[in-house]
Amino acid sequence: MSRFNETEAALLSRLRELKAKAEMTINLLDLSSPLGDAGFTQGEIMEVLIALEQENFVAFSTGNRLLILKKLPL
């Protein structure tokens, strides 16, 4: 499994732990802190978030928050 795929799986798992769903906002620190503790870099996390944004699953919002646009991928 590539590092991108590992990061994506960890990030999606964390979003599920936070019970993220469409039209909900999540504080980016609630994502990045636990993932950083698990050994993922800020660059790796942002790479996955940008990919999810390009696929219209999430959008960056004001106040260091992430807006969930639709049901997360499996």
C-alpha positions as CSV (number, residue, x, y, z in Angstrom):
1,M,0.0,0.0,0.0
2,S,1.4,3.4,-0.9
3,R,1.9,6.1,1.7
4,F,-0.9,8.2,0.0
5,N,-3.3,5.2,0.4
6,E,-2.3,4.7,4.0
7,T,-2.8,8.4,4.8
8,E,-6.2,8.4,3.0
9,A,-7.3,5.3,4.9
10,A,-6.3,6.8,8.2
11,L,-7.9,10.2,7.5
12,L,-11.2,8.6,6.4
13,S,-11.1,6.4,9.4
14,R,-10.7,9.4,11.6
15,L,-13.5,11.2,9.9
16,R,-15.7,8.2,10.6
17,E,-14.7,8.3,14.2
18,L,-15.9,11.9,14.3
19,K,-19.1,10.8,12.7
20,A,-18.6,13.2,9.8
21,K,-21.5,13.4,7.4
22,A,-22.7,15.7,4.6
23,E,-23.1,19.4,5.5
24,M,-21.1,19.0,8.7
25,T,-17.9,20.9,9.5
26,I,-14.9,19.4,11.2
27,N,-12.1,21.3,12.9
28,L,-8.9,20.5,11.0
29,L,-7.0,20.1,14.3
30,D,-9.3,17.3,15.2
31,L,-7.9,15.5,12.1
32,S,-4.3,16.6,12.0
33,S,-3.4,16.1,15.6
34,P,-4.3,12.4,15.9
35,L,-2.9,11.7,12.4
36,G,0.3,13.5,13.3
37,D,0.6,11.4,16.4
38,A,0.2,8.3,14.3
39,G,3.2,9.4,12.2
40,F,1.7,11.2,9.2
41,T,3.1,14.5,8.2
42,Q,1.2,17.7,7.5
43,G,2.2,17.4,3.9
44,E,0.8,13.9,3.6
45,I,-2.5,14.9,5.3
46,M,-2.9,18.0,3.1
47,E,-2.2,15.9,-0.1
48,V,-5.1,13.6,0.8
49,L,-7.4,16.5,1.8
50,I,-6.7,18.3,-1.5
51,A,-7.5,15.1,-3.4
52,L,-10.8,14.8,-1.5
53,E,-11.5,18.4,-2.3
54,Q,-10.9,17.9,-6.0
55,E,-13.3,14.9,-5.9
56,N,-15.9,17.2,-4.2
57,F,-16.1,15.2,-1.0
58,V,-14.9,18.0,1.2
59,A,-14.3,21.8,0.9
60,F,-11.9,24.0,3.0
61,S,-14.0,26.4,5.1
62,T,-13.3,29.4,7.2
63,G,-11.9,29.1,10.7
64,N,-9.6,26.2,10.0
65,R,-12.5,23.9,9.3
66,L,-13.4,21.3,6.7
67,L,-16.9,21.1,5.3
68,I,-18.1,17.6,4.4
69,L,-20.0,17.9,1.1
70,K,-21.3,14.4,0.6
71,K,-21.1,10.9,1.9
72,L,-17.5,9.8,2.4
73,P,-16.0,7.2,0.1
74,L,-15.7,3.6,1.4
